[in-house]
Amino acid sequence: MDSFDLKIRYPHHIDLNDVEQLGTLNTIGVLTRFDKMGWKQQLSRWLQLDGASPTFTITDEKTEQTIEIVLNTYGSFQELNFIVKTDIPVVVAQKEIFGLITRQKKETIHFNQLSLVQVKAYLTAFLKQDTDALVRYYQQSKQLAQSA
């Protein structure tokens, strides 16, 4: 059975180390806690308190990989967006010198400006230990950013 360590940081947590540790949960427990977060309410609380950005951090106890989901408090209030950071390594191609040379660069998977639906899909992939899907999502987002 999969087990995950869950830490949640709410807007009233001021200190960087001030988090609510929920201990070890299974996949369903993590998804249930994520759904109960009330992200719009967390954004509203952040606006009132000007505190910490709401953060949902999960560590897979078997692989020791971590995913951190941060509510982007400086985004639009009408449409929530998130920042997702992981410690999962990925190798991406990077063009240099006017696109004439392509080098392989090692990065960690991270995303900016994701919707709640996208975050839930990425979280589900992480919980299923489907790092190949996360790598694909990341490479697709890099390709979109380069073509824009």
Beta strands, then each sheet from edge to edge (+ up, - down):
strand 1: 4-9
strand 2: 20-25
strand 3: 55-60
strand 4: 66-71
strand 5: 82-96
strand 6: 101-114
sheet 1: 2+ 1- 3+ 4- 5+ 6-
end
